[in-house]
Amino acid sequence: MRKPIALTKRLAIATAIGLTVTSFGFSAHAAETVKVAQIVELTGNGATVGTNFKNGADLAIKEINAAGGILGRQIVTTSADTQTNPGISKALAQKAIDDDAFAVLGPVYSGAIMVSMHTTEAAKVPNFIGGEAAAITQQGNPYVFRTSLTQADAMPKVARYLDGRKDVNNLAVIFVNNDFGKGGRDAIIEALKSTHVKVAADISTAVGQVDFSSAVLKAKQSNADAIFAYLHEEESARLLRELKKQGWDKPIIGETTLVNQKVIELAGEAANGVVAHVGLTADAPSPEMQRYAKAFHDAYGYTSDHNALKGYTGVYMLKAGIDKAGKFDRELVAKTLHGIHISVKDYPGMLMDVTVDDKGDLDRESFLVEVVDGQQKVVGTLPPLSKK
């Protein structure tokens, strides 16, 4: 896999504020299309995340349209910038509904989803999200569907991994103090209760925090055997650089965000040796993922991260739901998706076999990766939770 090159410059192209409309090679009558609205973070702190999600979704839409669309209809997509602002996300969700979108993709940040998803629920519009906060699907919204593992499903896998490491008995947990971070912090602490690993320090940090010297000092003073870090991309890179600066030489463990391509790019050598559980990685050892990774790199000139994979597979999940329902009925599609099993054999664009439960959460294989020489290296494949 090629390293990402000038990623921030490439992402900047797609960060214009406002609404853009994309119809991939299509000019037929509106009745022969299906509208999909993307509500994503294209500017602000979430610009990297949202732009990757959008790029992945756009690639899937282009592929599906080229193959004949969904039930003979071409997808017409719009994208709107939340500016990483939950209030704007809610307003954009209402605009998508007013524009008669059949489905909504995004947002990615959990805080924005918690605000906007009630609007799509009230309109009975299926909403495919990128957020991982466990609380999102605990509210009983029948129209919200994840494109990634929830924290409540991912953290038990991390805990099982830690339980198998006899060199880790005490853990310092460093998290970002927002819906995303607190959800991950709560989930890992709960999951660790069934293991031999104890929490030596519980360290909260702020969104957008620049200086991590105090957080690292607290972790060192706790005499923890390892650090579990759960922050956004930019903060993760700053933490890793500070850990290296202060001479931390013990394990650094995390979840998907910690080994994001953007984090690796920003942290440089400080990212090497980090181990994380990831629900999605373009480096997964499968022909489908290798095909996707090449197609994404050819289209955008850089390596896909997990957020792009969320957008990409979210579109294919929508297609699977509509195909099985047999018609363009929002309520029926939402009901059809609950309990559905989508296989790669039938839908190669899903990249992995996936089961959707009655809450809209996913169960599928996931991976352990280690950062080696600035690249993710898959070091283990973990089974779905249903196959412990």
C-alpha positions in Angstrom: 0.0 0.0 0.0 1.4 3.4 -0.9 1.8 6.0 1.8 -0.6 8.9 1.8 1.0 11.8 -0.1 0.1 15.5 0.6 -3.1 14.3 2.2 -4.1 17.6 3.8 -3.7 19.3 0.4 -5.8 16.7 -1.3 -8.5 16.9 1.4 -8.6 20.7 1.1 -10.1 20.4 -2.4 -13.3 18.9 -0.9 -13.8 21.3 2.0 -15.9 24.1 0.4 -18.7 25.2 2.7 -22.2 24.7 1.4 -24.1 22.3 -0.8 -22.8 20.4 -3.8 -24.7 18.1 -6.1 -23.1 15.1 -7.8 -24.8 12.8 -10.4 -22.3 10.3 -11.7 -22.9 10.1 -15.5 -26.7 10.5 -15.3 -29.2 12.8 -16.9 -32.4 10.9 -16.9 -35.8 11.9 -15.5 -36.0 12.4 -11.7 -38.5 9.6 -11.3 -35.8 7.2 -12.4 -33.3 8.3 -9.7 -33.0 7.8 -6.0 -31.8 10.7 -3.9 -29.1 10.2 -1.2 -28.1 13.2 0.9 -24.6 13.3 2.5 -24.4 15.4 5.6 -20.7 15.4 6.5 -17.9 17.3 8.2 -16.1 19.1 5.3 -14.6 22.0 7.4 -13.8 22.5 11.0 -12.1 20.0 13.3 -13.8 17.0 11.5 -12.8 18.0 8.0 -10.4 15.0 7.5 -13.0 12.6 8.8 -15.9 13.9 6.9 -14.1 14.3 3.6 -12.8 10.7 3.7 -16.4 9.5 4.5 -17.7 11.5 1.5 -15.0 10.2 -0.8 -15.7 6.6 0.1 -19.5 7.1 -0.5 -18.9 8.9 -3.8 -16.7 6.0 -5.0 -19.5 3.4 -4.1 -22.1 5.5 -5.8 -20.1 5.8 -9.0 -19.6 2.0 -9.0 -23.2 1.2 -8.4 -24.4 3.6 -11.0 -22.0 2.1 -13.5 -23.4 -1.3 -12.8 -27.0 -0.2 -13.4 -27.9 1.5 -10.2 -30.4 0.2 -7.6 -33.5 -1.6 -9.0 -32.8 0.2 -12.2 -32.5 3.7 -10.7 -29.4 5.8 -10.7 -28.2 7.4 -7.5 -28.2 11.2 -7.3 -26.2 12.4 -4.3 -25.9 15.8 -2.6 -23.3 16.7 0.0 -23.6 19.4 2.6 -21.0 20.6 5.1 -21.9 20.5 8.8 -18.8 22.6 9.6 -18.4 20.1 12.4 -21.2 21.9 14.2 -24.1 19.7 15.7 -26.6 22.5 15.2 -25.9 22.9 11.5 -26.1 19.1 11.2 -29.7 19.1 12.4 -30.6 21.9 10.0 -29.0 20.1 7.1 -30.9 16.9 8.0 -34.2 18.9 7.8 -33.1 20.3 4.4 -32.4 16.8 3.1 -35.9 15.7 4.1 -37.4 18.8 2.5 -35.6 17.9 -0.7 -37.1 14.4 -0.5 -33.9 12.4 0.1 -34.6 8.7 0.2 -31.7 8.2 2.7 -29.1 10.2 4.5 -25.4 9.3 4.9 -23.6 10.9 7.9 -22.7 12.7 10.0 -19.6 11.0 11.3 -19.0 12.7 14.6 -21.2 11.1 17.3 -22.2 14.4 18.9 -23.6 15.7 15.6 -25.5 12.4 15.1 -27.1 12.6 18.5 -28.6 15.9 17.5 -29.5 15.2 13.8 -30.8 11.7 13.9 -34.0 12.6 15.6 -34.9 14.7 12.6 -34.4 11.8 10.2 -36.2 9.5 12.5 -39.3 11.7 12.6 -39.4 11.7 8.8 -38.8 7.9 8.7 -35.7 8.4 6.5 -33.0 5.7 6.8 -29.8 7.3 8.1 -26.4 5.6 7.7 -23.9 7.1 10.2 -20.2 7.0 10.9 -20.3 7.5 14.6 -19.2 4.9 17.1 -20.7 6.2 20.4 -22.6 3.3 22.0 -25.4 5.7 23.1 -26.5 6.4 19.5 -28.3 3.1 19.0 -29.3 2.7 22.6 -32.1 5.2 22.1 -34.3 2.8 20.0 -34.2 4.8 16.7 -35.3 2.3 14.0 -34.0 4.4 11.2 -30.3 4.8 12.2 -27.7 2.3 10.9 -24.1 2.1 11.7 -21.3 1.7 9.2 -18.8 0.6 11.9 -18.7 -1.4 15.0 -20.2 0.3 18.1 -17.9 1.0 21.1 -19.9 -1.6 23.0 -18.9 -4.3 20.5 -15.4 -3.1 19.8 -14.2 -2.7 23.4 -14.8 -6.3 24.5 -12.5 -7.3 21.7 -9.8 -4.9 23.0 -10.3 -6.1 26.5 -9.8 -9.7 25.5 -6.6 -8.8 23.7 -5.4 -7.0 26.8 -6.3 -9.9 29.0 -4.1 -12.1 26.9 -1.1 -9.8 27.5 0.6 -10.8 30.7 2.8 -7.8 30.6 -0.2 -5.5 31.1 -1.7 -5.5 34.6 -2.5 -1.8 35.0 -3.7 0.6 32.3 -3.9 4.4 32.0 -6.9 5.4 30.0 -6.6 8.7 28.2 -9.8 9.9 26.5 -11.3 13.0 24.9 -14.1 14.5 27.0 -17.1 14.5 24.5 -19.8 12.0 23.5 -17.3 10.0 21.4 -14.6 9.9 24.0 -16.7 9.3 27.1 -18.6 6.5 25.3 -15.3 4.8 24.5 -13.9 5.4 28.0 -17.0 3.9 29.6 -17.0 0.9 27.3 -13.4 0.0 27.8 -13.6 0.3 31.6 -16.7 -1.8 31.7 -15.1 -4.5 29.4 -12.0 -4.6 31.5 -14.0 -5.7 34.6 -14.0 -9.3 33.3 -10.2 -9.3 32.8 -7.2 -9.2 35.1 -6.3 -5.6 33.9 -7.0 -2.8 36.3 -7.4 0.9 35.5 -4.5 2.8 37.1 -5.4 6.3 35.8 -8.5 7.8 34.2 -7.3 10.9 32.3 -9.7 13.3 30.6 -8.5 15.6 27.8 -10.3 18.4 25.9 -11.5 18.5 22.2 -8.8 20.2 20.2 -6.3 20.0 23.0 -2.7 21.0 21.9 -0.6 20.3 25.0 -0.5 16.7 26.2 2.4 17.1 28.6 0.2 17.0 31.7 -1.8 13.9 30.5 1.4 12.0 29.8 2.9 12.9 33.1 -0.2 11.7 34.9 0.0 8.4 33.0 3.7 8.0 34.0 3.0 8.8 37.6 0.3 6.1 37.8 3.0 3.5 37.1 0.6 2.0 34.4 2.0 -0.9 32.3 0.4 0.5 29.2 -1.8 3.4 27.9 -5.2 3.0 26.2 -5.8 6.2 24.1 -9.2 7.2 22.7 -9.1 10.6 21.1 -9.8 12.2 17.7 -7.2 12.1 15.0 -5.3 15.3 15.5 -5.3 14.9 19.3 -4.1 11.3 19.0 -1.1 12.4 16.9 -0.2 15.1 19.5 -0.5 12.6 22.3 1.8 10.1 20.5 4.4 12.9 19.9 4.3 13.9 23.6 4.7 10.3 24.7 7.8 9.9 22.5 9.1 13.3 23.8 8.8 12.2 27.4 10.4 8.8 26.7 7.4 6.5 27.2 8.6 3.0 26.3 5.6 0.9 27.3 2.8 -0.4 25.1 0.4 2.1 23.6 -3.0 0.5 22.7 -6.1 1.9 21.2 -9.0 1.7 18.8 -9.4 2.6 15.1 -8.8 6.3 15.4 -5.4 5.8 17.0 -3.9 4.2 13.9 -5.8 6.3 11.3 -3.6 7.2 8.3 -3.8 10.8 9.2 -2.6 10.1 12.7 0.3 8.1 11.3 1.2 10.9 8.9 1.1 13.6 11.7 2.8 11.6 14.4 5.6 10.2 12.2 8.0 7.9 14.0 6.0 8.3 17.3 3.3 6.2 15.8 5.5 3.1 15.3 4.8 0.3 17.6 1.2 1.4 18.4 -1.3 -1.5 18.5 -5.0 -1.0 17.9 -8.2 -2.9 17.2 -9.8 -1.7 14.0 -13.2 -2.6 12.6 -12.1 -1.6 9.1 -8.8 -1.3 7.4 -7.8 -1.0 3.7 -4.9 -3.3 4.6 -7.1 -6.3 5.5 -5.9 -9.4 3.7 -8.8 -10.1 1.3 -9.2 -9.7 -2.5 -12.3 -7.5 -2.0 -10.4 -5.1 0.3 -7.4 -5.0 -2.0 -9.6 -4.2 -5.0 -11.3 -1.4 -3.0 -7.9 0.0 -1.8 -6.6 0.2 -5.3 -9.8 1.8 -6.6 -9.8 4.4 -3.9 -6.1 5.3 -4.4 -6.6 5.5 -8.2 -9.6 7.9 -7.6 -8.1 10.2 -4.9 -4.4 9.7 -4.9 -4.0 8.7 -1.3 -4.6 5.7 1.0 -8.1 5.1 2.3 -8.7 5.3 6.0 -11.6 3.7 8.0 -13.8 6.7 7.5 -13.7 6.3 3.8 -14.6 2.6 4.3 -17.6 3.6 6.4 -19.0 5.8 3.6 -18.3 3.2 1.0 -19.9 0.3 2.7 -22.8 2.4 3.9 -23.9 2.9 0.3 -23.7 -0.8 -0.4 -25.7 -1.5 2.8 -28.4 0.8 1.5 -28.4 -1.0 -1.8 -28.7 -4.4 -0.1 -31.7 -3.1 1.9 -33.5 -1.7 -1.1 -32.8 -4.8 -3.2 -34.1 -7.2 -0.5 -37.2 -4.9 0.1 -37.8 -5.0 -3.6 -39.1 -1.4 -3.8 -38.3 2.2 -2.8 -40.2 2.3 0.5 -38.3 3.9 3.3 -40.1 2.2 6.1 -39.9 -1.2 4.5 -36.2 -0.8 3.8 -35.5 0.2 7.4 -37.4 -2.9 8.6 -35.6 -5.1 6.1 -32.2 -4.0 7.2 -32.9 -5.0 10.8 -31.6 -8.6 11.1 -30.3 -8.7 7.6 -27.1 -10.7 6.8 -25.2 -9.2 3.8 -22.6 -11.5 2.3 -19.6 -10.5 0.2 -20.6 -13.2 -2.2 -23.8 -11.3 -3.0 -22.4 -7.8 -2.4 -18.6 -7.6 -3.0 -18.8 -3.9 -2.1 -19.6 -4.7 1.5 -16.0 -6.0 1.6 -16.8 -8.3 4.6 -19.8 -10.4 5.6 -22.0 -8.2 7.9 -25.0 -8.9 10.1 -27.2 -5.9 11.3 -29.0 -6.4 14.6 -32.4 -5.0 15.7 -30.8 -1.8 16.9 -28.9 -1.0 13.7 -25.5 -2.2 15.1 -23.1 -4.4 13.1 -21.4 -7.7 13.8 -18.5 -8.8 11.6 -14.8 -9.7 11.7 -12.3 -7.1 12.8 -8.6 -6.8 13.0 -5.6 -6.1 15.2 -3.0 -3.9 13.6 0.4 -2.6 14.5 2.1 0.5 13.0 5.4 -0.7 11.5 7.6 1.8 9.6 4.7 4.2 9.2 2.2 1.7 7.9 -0.6 -0.4 9.4 0.3 -4.1 9.5 -2.5 -6.5 10.2 -1.3 -8.9 13.0 -4.5 -10.7 13.7 -8.1 -11.2 12.6 -10.8 -11.3 15.3 -14.1 -13.2 14.8 -17.5 -11.6 15.1 -18.8 -11.4 18.6 -21.4 -13.9 17.7 -18.6 -16.4 17.1 -16.5 -16.0 20.2 
